[in-house]
Amino acid sequence: MDKIGLLLTVSLAVIVTYGDVPSGSQESLLRLPVTPLSGEIHGLPLTSALTDVGSRLVGGYVVFGVEALLKDGKEPTIFLPHDPSGTLGSNLREVLRQLPDYEMRYVSPRLFEVFPRPDKKPRQDLLDIHVAHFSATNKPATSIIAHPESFIPELETIYALEHPVPPNGIQAFSGAFQIPALKITLHLQNVTVCRILESVVAETEKIPADWQPSGWALLVNADDSPGVSKHAWRVLSGVPGDWQKYRSE
């Protein structure tokens, strides 16, 4: 893969472009204006902060992929300032300034991902797990993002260990919610779980549907807080109301 690095700020983050998308693509996205807040927001969870920024973009849209390490069962929190002249780039710099243990990269066409730095990653990082073969035929994209263990055998094995069947033999499972308009077909070999999620997000860009584009989140119970799942997956959505105008660009 070709990788084109773009420093948001020195020592804060590196944004990387995958594929053959020109380097100007992420630069133009970073220059998108962000509608200012009416006031400052304190203590916003990382995933909520990113979707809030995404929902206030003007002239385009992006989606986010996030791996967040929970402490005491909670995500890292972000302070969002009131900035009349803010852009996507300045907002992301502010987020990363507050998260010295995290870095960011750009994945074409509109996906920005936030991860713990390599020395801060969990010992068993589900995103790095190698998958020999992934196959999904006419499956809901949001179901794959929200319940990847139902589609990836390598994750299903880990999920079974983390969620053993209780002694009474009864196990509750809500199932994967489905949005019929967002069904995709995708076949991949020798990839990581992270690459599967990126590919699912990219496939949703090709669907002529009115449902909002979605990113993904993996929440990791990093300090083994009691009563909190070791791993939890979420669908992340947060785009401006006029996002359809920019989908084909």
C-alpha positions in Angstrom: 0.0 0.0 0.0 1.1 3.5 -0.7 1.3 5.7 2.4 1.4 9.4 2.4 2.0 11.0 5.8 0.6 14.3 6.9 1.5 15.7 10.3 -1.3 17.4 12.1 1.2 18.9 14.4 4.7 17.7 15.2 4.7 15.1 18.0 0.9 15.0 18.0 -0.3 12.7 15.2 0.4 11.3 11.8 -2.4 11.0 9.3 -1.8 8.3 6.7 -3.5 7.9 3.4 -4.0 4.4 2.0 -4.5 3.5 -1.7 -4.0 5.8 -4.7 -6.1 8.8 -3.4 -4.0 11.9 -4.0 -2.6 13.6 -0.9 -4.8 16.7 -1.5 -7.8 14.7 -0.5 -7.2 14.7 3.2 -5.8 18.2 3.0 -9.1 19.5 1.5 -11.1 17.6 4.2 -8.9 19.1 7.0 -9.7 22.6 5.6 -13.5 22.2 5.9 -15.0 24.8 8.2 -16.8 23.7 11.4 -19.8 25.6 12.6 -18.9 27.1 16.0 -20.4 25.9 19.2 -22.8 28.2 21.1 -20.6 27.6 24.1 -17.8 25.4 25.4 -18.4 21.7 26.1 -16.5 20.0 28.9 -16.1 16.3 29.7 -17.4 15.0 26.4 -16.5 11.3 25.7 -14.0 10.9 22.8 -16.5 9.2 20.5 -19.2 11.8 21.2 -16.6 14.6 20.7 -15.7 13.3 17.2 -19.2 12.8 16.1 -20.1 16.2 17.3 -17.4 17.8 15.3 -18.4 15.7 12.2 -22.0 16.9 12.5 -20.9 20.5 12.4 -18.8 20.3 9.2 -19.6 22.7 6.4 -19.1 21.8 2.7 -18.4 18.1 3.2 -18.4 15.2 5.6 -16.2 12.6 7.2 -16.6 9.5 9.3 -14.5 8.2 12.2 -13.1 4.9 13.4 -12.0 4.9 17.1 -10.3 2.5 19.4 -10.8 3.9 22.9 -9.2 2.6 26.1 -11.7 2.8 29.0 -10.6 3.6 32.5 -13.1 2.9 35.3 -15.4 2.0 32.5 -15.3 5.5 30.9 -13.9 6.8 27.6 -11.2 9.6 27.6 -13.0 12.9 27.8 -12.5 16.0 25.6 -13.0 19.7 26.1 -14.4 21.4 22.9 -13.7 25.2 22.8 -15.9 27.8 21.2 -13.8 28.7 18.1 -15.5 30.8 15.4 -12.7 30.2 12.9 -12.3 26.4 13.5 -11.7 23.8 10.8 -11.8 20.1 10.9 -8.0 20.1 11.1 -7.9 22.6 14.0 -10.6 20.6 15.9 -8.7 17.3 15.4 -5.5 19.0 16.6 -7.3 20.1 19.7 -8.6 16.6 20.3 -5.2 15.1 19.9 -3.5 17.7 22.1 -5.7 16.5 24.9 -4.9 12.8 24.2 -1.1 12.4 24.2 -1.5 8.6 24.2 -3.4 8.6 20.9 -2.6 9.1 17.3 -4.7 9.6 14.1 -4.6 8.5 10.5 -6.6 9.1 7.4 -8.0 6.3 5.3 -9.6 7.1 2.0 -12.1 8.3 1.0 -13.4 10.0 4.2 -12.4 7.9 7.2 -10.3 9.3 10.0 -9.2 6.8 12.6 -8.0 7.3 16.2 -5.9 4.7 18.0 -3.8 4.4 21.1 -0.1 4.8 20.3 1.7 1.5 19.7 3.3 1.5 23.2 -0.2 2.1 24.7 -2.1 -0.5 22.7 -3.8 -3.3 24.7 -1.9 -6.6 24.9 -4.5 -8.3 22.7 -5.6 -5.8 20.2 -8.6 -7.1 18.3 -8.0 -4.7 15.5 -4.7 -6.4 14.7 -6.0 -9.9 14.6 -5.2 -11.7 11.3 -8.2 -13.0 9.4 -7.5 -15.6 6.7 -10.8 -15.1 4.9 -13.7 -12.7 5.3 -16.8 -13.1 3.3 -20.1 -11.2 3.6 -22.7 -11.5 0.8 -25.6 -9.0 0.9 -25.1 -8.3 4.6 -26.1 -5.1 6.5 -23.0 -3.0 6.9 -24.1 -1.7 10.3 -24.5 -5.3 11.6 -20.9 -6.1 10.6 -19.6 -3.0 12.4 -21.7 -3.5 15.5 -21.2 -7.3 15.8 -18.1 -8.2 13.9 -17.8 -11.4 15.9 -20.9 -12.7 14.2 -19.1 -12.4 10.8 -15.4 -13.1 11.7 -14.7 -16.6 13.2 -11.4 -15.4 14.7 -13.3 -12.8 16.8 -16.1 -15.3 17.6 -13.6 -17.5 19.4 -12.5 -14.6 21.6 -16.0 -13.4 22.1 -17.0 -16.9 23.4 -14.2 -16.8 25.9 -15.2 -13.4 27.1 -18.9 -14.2 27.3 -19.2 -17.8 28.6 -22.6 -19.4 28.7 -24.0 -19.0 32.3 -24.6 -22.0 34.5 -28.4 -21.9 33.8 -27.7 -22.3 30.1 -29.5 -19.0 29.2 -27.6 -16.4 27.3 -29.0 -13.1 26.2 -28.0 -11.7 22.8 -29.7 -8.8 21.2 -28.6 -9.7 17.7 -27.3 -7.4 15.0 -29.7 -4.7 14.0 -30.3 -4.4 10.3 -30.8 -1.6 7.8 -31.9 -3.2 4.5 -30.7 -0.3 2.4 -27.1 -0.6 3.6 -26.4 -4.2 2.6 -23.0 -4.9 1.1 -21.0 -7.8 -0.4 -17.4 -8.0 0.5 -14.8 -10.8 0.1 -11.3 -10.3 1.6 -8.3 -12.6 2.3 -5.3 -12.2 4.6 -6.4 -9.0 6.3 -6.7 -7.6 9.8 -9.9 -6.9 11.6 -9.2 -3.2 11.2 -8.8 -3.5 7.5 -12.2 -5.3 7.3 -13.9 -2.4 9.1 -12.2 0.1 6.8 -13.4 -1.9 3.8 -17.0 -2.0 5.1 -17.0 1.7 5.6 -15.6 2.3 2.1 -18.3 0.0 0.6 -21.1 2.0 2.2 -19.9 5.0 0.2 -21.0 3.2 -3.0 -24.6 2.6 -1.8 -27.2 5.0 -3.2 -29.1 5.2 0.1 -30.3 8.0 2.3 -29.1 6.4 5.5 -26.2 8.3 7.1 -22.7 7.0 6.5 -21.3 5.3 9.5 -17.9 4.7 11.1 -16.9 2.3 13.9 -15.7 2.3 17.5 -14.0 -0.4 19.6 -14.2 0.3 23.4 -11.6 -1.7 25.4 -11.9 -2.2 29.2 -8.2 -1.5 29.6 -8.1 -1.7 33.5 -10.5 -4.6 33.8 -13.1 -2.6 35.7 -15.8 -4.9 37.1 -19.1 -5.0 35.4 -17.8 -3.7 32.1 -17.3 -5.8 28.9 -13.8 -6.4 27.9 -14.6 -5.3 24.3 -17.6 -3.5 23.0 -18.3 -2.4 19.4 -20.3 0.6 18.3 -21.6 2.2 15.1 -20.5 5.8 14.9 -22.6 8.3 13.0 -22.3 12.1 12.9 -22.5 13.9 9.6 -24.1 17.3 8.7 -27.6 17.4 7.5 -26.6 18.1 3.9 -24.1 15.3 3.6 -25.8 13.8 0.5 -24.7 16.8 -1.6 -21.1 15.7 -1.2 -21.3 11.9 -1.4 -20.3 11.6 -5.0 -17.3 13.9 -4.8 
